Amino acid sequence: MKQVSSIILFYLLISAFTATAQTKLIDRVVATVGSGVILQSDIEAQYAQYLINGGTPNDQFKCMALQQLIMTKLLAQQAVIDSVEVTESEVDDDLNAKMRGMIQRGGGQERVENFLKKSILQYKEEMRPIVAEQMKAQKLQSTIIQKVTITPQEVKKYFETLNQDTLPYFNTEVEIGEIVINPELTKEEKNVFREKAEMYRKQVVDGTDFRTVATFYSDDKGSAVNGGEYDFAPRENYVKEFSAMAFKLKPGELSPVFETEYGFHFLQVLERRGEEVKVRHVLVEIKPTVASLERTKAKIDSIYERVNKGQISFSAAASYYSDNKETKFNGGMVYNPQSQSRSTIIPVEMLDKELFVAIDPLKEGEFSKPFQFQDQRTGKIAYKFNYLKRRIPPHEASLEQDFSKIQEAAQEDKTRRLMSEWFEKKTKNTFVHINEDFNACEELKIWSAPQDIAAK
């Protein structure tokens, strides 16, 4: 079976569909799972996504896709029995994220709707029950595995069961820290952006359609493609300033311009539903000025000099000065984003080019010179310098050097075995029938065993 994280894999992106991918099929049932069915169109959707991501034509993929869909059905059906629920808001948030991804990758809302031959809103409603089922399955799976723990003895035993002649080989790894300083603008510098937001708001007040203003001018590109609109969401989905404004206004009211960490906004409440609100907004992002960047450079240069001369420790400087909230309370040390245990050991191939160039010439304990960079997630410009705490040479896996990685592998193995046992038990009292077209799929034979229906 695939790793647990892939059991309920579902990302339907349509941006790169070609004419051949649009060929319509006569739909049919390819598998029955308990009271539910899986359709040929479900398989084709998964296969289309595989091809979009650069996969080569391979019917074997359809076997794996069907296996994942069977697992999702089994989990979702048990979720109903166990009263596992997902809220409309949770489904909306997931759907909205999927739609934004489709629109961005598909070249805009109009192009996507032309391909679908229906509106985004219609498509969302068709997808709603599918997404809700997947989310229920994911929630149930989380409850099954959340109590899985691994002891040091189990880690050692797991390592000893590995073939010692074919142990994994790790390339160079590093432990690095960072101190990040974001530009701060003066009130006068910020007013330029506030005035721009006020100008856009006046256009709306004077009669220009809100959707038009948001589409053409908002710096929140995720919502701009939908006319600035966010679907129903609770207070905690927004930063506090945005939430306070959204829940203060009545439906139809237009807010004044206000500031959050993202910039200057104005919003309009479209509808209230209990403790959820549906809004649309326009964002004017605050961009650093030349003067603010010069001040930031001077500040980080000063911090760097103090750290480099030993006047203040790197960890203390990170905790006190760094603007990176993810690392400042960890002494500035950067976490491996792929590590479930939040390890700070990072393979060098995971570093972006700019960071690799900064730390490559350093010896352990040294600091890079401060440099300007652009955050890949937010797009914001800032300054930072890095600390090389440790460089681990290429080596064969060992408990001494790689305990955290082996611990994660052991926990994943234990989790996979737990889920395998769960599915095995579940299939003993759940009817599963697979169309004979899939008889050649080895991974599906576990579902084709005679079912003990009497045990239901």
N, C-alpha and C positions, 0 to 999 in steps of 0.2 A: 504493500500500500504506500501511497505517497505520504509525505510529511503531513502532520496534522494541520499545519497552516494552509495547506492546499486543498483540504477536504471540501471546503465550500467555496472554492475559487469561482468568481463570476465577475468578469469585467467585460461588458459589451460595448465596444467602441466601434463606430462605423465610418470613421474618417477616411479610411483608405479602401473601402470596398470598390471593387472593379465591377464591370458589367457582368462578368461571369458569376460573381458572388451574389448578384441580384436575381439570378435565375430562380423562379418560383417553383417550389416543390409541392406536390400533393402531400399534405401532412398525414401522419399515421402514428399509431402507438408503437413504440419500440420496446417498452418495458412497463410492466405493472409492478408497483411496489405497495403492498397493502391495499389501501383504498385509493391510492394515487397512481397517476400514469406519467410516463416520460414520452415526449413526442420527438419525432424525427427533427422537427424544427429546433428543438432544444439542443440536439447534437450539432446541427448545422451552425447554430449561433456560436457555439464553442469553437468549432472548426474554423469558422470565418475569422474569429479573433486570433487563433493560432497562426493563420496565414498572414493576417495584418501585421503581426509582430515579427514577420520574417521567416516563419517556418516553411519548410518545403512540403509539397503534397505528400501526405502520409496517412493512410487509413488507420494505422495503429493508434493515432491520436484519438480517433473517435471511440476506440475501446476505452481509453483512459478517461475521456470526457463522460462516457456513459457510467463508468464506475463512480466518478465523482458525483454525478447526478443521483445515482442510487443511494449513495451515502447521505446526501443532503435530504432526500425524501425520508429515509429512515429516521434521521435526527429530527426533522421537522414534525413528523407524525408523533414521535415520542414527546416532543416539546408540547404538543397539544394536550396529550395525556397528563403531562406534568404541570400543566397550566403556565407554561413559559410564554410570556407575552412580549410583544414589542409595541411601542406607542406609535400613533400616527405621526408624531413629531420625529421620532427616530427614523421611520420609513421615509418621511419627507426629506430629512437631511441627507440620507443615503442616496435617494433618487436625485435630489438637486445636485449633489456632488457628481454623480454619474452623468447627468445631463450637461453640466458645465464642461466636464471632460470631453464629451462627445462634440459639443459645439466648438470648443477650442481646437480640437484636433480635426474637426470636419470642415473648418473654414468658415464658420459663422452659422447662425441659427437658420437663415433662409436656405442655405445649401443643404443643411442636414434635413430640414423639413421637406425639401424637394426630393431628396433621396428616399425618405421614409414614406412620402406621399401622404403625410398627415402632420398635424401640428405637434410641437414638443409636448404640449399639455395632453393631447390625446395619447401620445406614446407613453408618457409618464403613467397615465391611468392604466394602460395595458400592462405595464411593467410592475405596477404596485403589488399585486398578489405574489409575483415571482420573488421580488425583493423581500417582501415580508416573510415568505417561507424561508429564504436563505438566512435572514437575520435571526429567526427563531432557532433554526438549526445551529447557527453559530453561538447563540446564547446557551443552548443546551450543552453543546460541546464544551463551552467554557466552564459550566458547572461540573461536568464530568471530570475535567482534567485539573481544575483549580487546586485540588488538594494533593496533587502529585508532588512529592518532595524527593530529594535524593541525598543520601548520607555520604560522608567521605568514604565509608567502607564500600558502599555500592559503586561509587566512582572507581575505586581501586579494582573492584571485582570486574566492572565493565571493561576497564583498560586491559586487564589480564586476559579477558576473553577475545580481545582483538588479535588478529594474526600479527605476531611480532615481526614477521618478515615483510609485511606490507603496511607498516604504520604510515600515517599521513606525514607528508613533508611540508613544513611551513617555511615560506619565504621570509625575508626580513620584516620584522615588526617593530613598532615604536610606541613609546608612551610620550605624549606631548601635552603641553599646556598652552594656554593663550590668554592674553589680556586684550580685550576689545574696547575701544573707545568710539562711541557714536558722536557725530557732529551735533552740537547744540546751537540753535539759532537764537538771535536776540529777538525781542518783541517786534522791533522794526522790520527785521528780516522776515519774520513769520507773517507780518501783516500783508505782504505781497500775495501770499497764498490765501489768506483769509479774504482779501478783497476779490480775488478770483472766484472763490466760492460764493461770496455775496453777489457777484455779477451773475453767476449761473442761477442762483436762487431767484434773483429779480426777473430773469427771463421766464421762469416758471410762474411767478406771481403775475407777470404781464400777459400770460396766456399761452406761452410755448408749452407743448406737451412734455410732461415730466420724462416719459420714456425716451423721447428724442434727445433731451438734454443729457440724460444719464448715458445713453448709448454713445453719444459723440464725445462727451467731455469727462465722464467719471474715470478716475484712475483705479477704481476697483474693477478690473477687467473681468473678474469672475461673475459679477452681477450685471455689469454694463451690457453684456450680450443679451440679458433678459430685461432690459429697460431699467436696471438698477434694483430689481425686485429680489427680495428674500422671502421664501415661503414661511409658513407658520413655524415659530421657534420660541422656546421659553427664554426667560431672562438670562440664564447662565450661558446661553450660546453667544452672547455679545460681551464686549468689554463694557465696564460699568457705566461710562459716560453715554455710550450708545444705548444701552439698556434703559438707563434712567430716562432718557429723552423719549424713547419709543413707547414706554409704558406710562408716560405722563400725558401723552397726546390722545385726543379722541380720533376715531376714524375720519379720514379726510383732511385732518389738520396738517399743516406744513410747519416743520420746526424752524427755529432760527439756526444760523450757522453755529456749530459747536466743534470743539477740538477733542480728539482722542490721540492715542499713540500712533495712529495710522495717518493722521492729517486732519483737515477740516471737512466736516460733513454738513449736509442738511438732509432731512428725511421726511417722508410722509407715511403716516399710518394708513394702511389700506383696510385692515379688519382686525378685530380682537376676538379671540376665542378662548375664554377662561384666562388662564395664565400663559397664553401664547399670543403672539402678535405677528401679523404679516405686514411687512414694510417694504418701501423702496427708498433708495438713497443715492446721493451723489457724493463722491469723495474727491477732494483735491489733496493729493499727497504733498507733504512738505519735503522739498528737495534741498540738499545742502548747497549753500552759497560758497563762492570762492573764499570769502573771509572766514566762514565757519569751518571750512576744511583746514585753513591755515591755523586757526586756533586749536583744532583737534590734533593736528600734527605736532604743534608745540607742546600740548599737554602730554601726549603719549611719549614724546621724546624725553620729557622730564621724568616720567615714570620709569622709562627704560633705563635712564642714567642712574637713578636711585637703586633699581633692582640690580643692575649690572655691577654697581660698586659695592653691593652688599649692605646698603643702608636700610633696606627693607626686603624681607623675603618675598619670593615670587608669589607664594600662596597667600600671604597677607595682602600684597598689592592687588592680586586678582580679586580677593574678597572685598576689598575696600573700593577699588577703582573700576573694575571691569564692568561693562554694560551688557555682557552676555549672561543672562540669567540662568542658562543651562549649565554653565561651567563655573561661575564665580563662587558658588557655595561648595564647590568640590576642589577648592584650591586652584582653580583655573584649569584643571585637567580635563581633557576632551574624552568623552565616552565613545566607544566603538558603536556606531548606530545599528549594527547587525547583531550585537550581543544582547541576549535576553537578560544576562546577569549584570549588565551595565559595566562591562570590563573596560579598562582604559588602554588595553593593548590593541593596537590597530595595524593591520597589514599595510605596508607602504603602498600597495597597488590601489588601496581605497582612498588615498589622499588625492585631492585635486592637484593639478600641475603647479599652481601658484604656491600651495603649502609645501609640496614636496621640494620645490626649488629653495624655499626658505629654510627648511630644516636639514636638507641633504648635506651641506658642508659643516654642520655643527657637530661638536663632540658632546658627549653626555654632560649635562650640567650647564651648557651654554645657551645663549639667547640669540634669536635672529634680530636683525635690525627692524625697527617699525616700518610697516608698509601699508599702503592703501589697498583695499580689496572691496569686492562687491559680494554681499551675501547671496548665495545661490538660491536660497529659499525665498527671501523677501525682496531681493533686488536692491537693497539699501547699501549705500557706500559708507564705509567706516575705515578705521585704522586699527591695526593690531601688531603685536609681536609675539613670537612663539618661544617656548622653552622645550628643549629636548631632555627629558628626564632619563630615558633609557632607549637603547637600540639593541634589539635582540637579533643576532645573526641567523641566517637560514639554518634549520635544524630538523631532525626527525622528532616526532611527537614524544614527549616524556611527561610523566606525572609532575615532576619537579618544576619544569618550565611552563607547562601548558595545562595546569590543573583546571583553570576556569573554563577553557575550551572543552576539555574532556568531560567536565561536569555538565556542561550544556548538552554535549552529545549523549551522555548517559541519561540525562533527563528526557531528551527527545526520544531516545530509544524506549525508555520506560513508558512515556506517554503514548507512543505508537502501539506498544504491546497492549496497553490498557484499552485503547480505542479498538484495536483488532479484536480483543476479547469481547468488548461491548457489541461490536457488529456481529460477531459469531453467535453470541447469545441471542441477539435481536432477530437474526435470520432464522432461528429455529422455530419461532412462532409468528413469523410474518411471511405472507405469500409474496414471493418474488418470481416473476416470469419475464424472460428476456427473449425477444424475437430471434428466430433461428439464424437470421442474417449475421448475428454476432457470435455464432458458435465457435468461430476460429479465435476469438479473443481469450487468451489464457487467463488474464487477470479477472475475467468475468465468471470463470467456472466456479469460483467460491460461492457465487450467488445462485448458481443453477442446480445446487444439490437439492434432493427431494426435501420438501418442506413438511414439517410436523404440524400440520394445520390443527390437529386435535389438541395441541398444547396451547392453542390460543385461549 
